[in-house]
């Protein structure tokens, strides 16, 4: 249970360019995303499994990352929440930088 929502834990594994990636994902089917939720909806779900992720734990290349929801607000959200800051800029990411290469 996370934030009062019953969750089901799933293990997901896949091969990536950086090697085998495994993740545990805790999903709840008590929350629904609007149809056409876009990229955010894809990142919060597992194809073929109903529900929204409230926690993920990913391990790859000796690193473990855990993301856990700290708050859930349902209903209409303020559009300002989805506006990029004026100083925002997109940058490329080199995974080798994590390894000091």
N, C-alpha and C positions, 0 to 999 in steps of 0.2 A: 504494500500500500504506500502510495506517495501522495502527499497533500490531500489525503482523504479519498483518493481514487484507487479502486482495486486495479492492480496491474498484473499482467502475465509476462513472465520473463522468456525471451527467445534468444537463441544463439545464432548469429549470422556469420558465415565465413565466405570470403571471396579472394580471388587472386587479383593483385594490382601490379602496376609497374614497379612498385617498391617491395613486392613480395606478398606473402600470404597475410591477409588482414582478418582478424576475428573481432567480433563485437558481441556484447550482450545488450539487448534492448528490452526495456520494460515498457509495455504498451497498455493503455487503458482504452476500452471501447465505450467508456462513459462520456467521452468528449468527442465532438465531431467538428471537422473543418468544413468550411463552405466548399461547394463544388467549384472546381477551377481554382483551388488554393495556390497554384503556382509552385515555384521552387521550394518555398518554405514547407508546403504540404508534403512534397517529396522527401524532404530531409527529416520530417517528423513521423514517417510511416515506413512500413516494410511492405513491398509489393505482395499482394495476395493475402495479407494478414490485416484484419480490421483493427483500427485503433490508432492512437497518437502516442508517440514516445514521450514519456516523462523523465526517463533516465536512459543514458547510453554509456557504455564502457567499452572503449576501443583499445586494442593493443596491436602495435606494429613496430618493427625495428627496435624492440626493447623499451618502447615508451608506452605508457598507459594513460589514456585521457578519459576522465569521467565527467559527464555533463548531467546535472540533475535540475529539474524545474524547481524554482523556489517560490513561484506564485503562479496562479492561473486566474485570469480575469476573462469571463465569458461575456458575450454581447458585443455591441458595436464599439469599436475602438477609435480613438482620436486619430485623424489622418496625420497629425504632426509626429506621431510615433514612427511613421514610415518615411519621413523626409530625411534625406542625407544631409549631414552637416555641410556648411559652405566650404570648409577646408578639406572635405573628403577627396581623396584621389585613389584611383585604382593602381595597384602595383603588381608586378609579376612576382611569383614565389618560386624559389629554387629549393627543392627538398634537400639538396646537398648541403645547404647552409646550416641545417640542423646538425650535421655531422662534422662541421668545421672544415668542409672541403672548399 
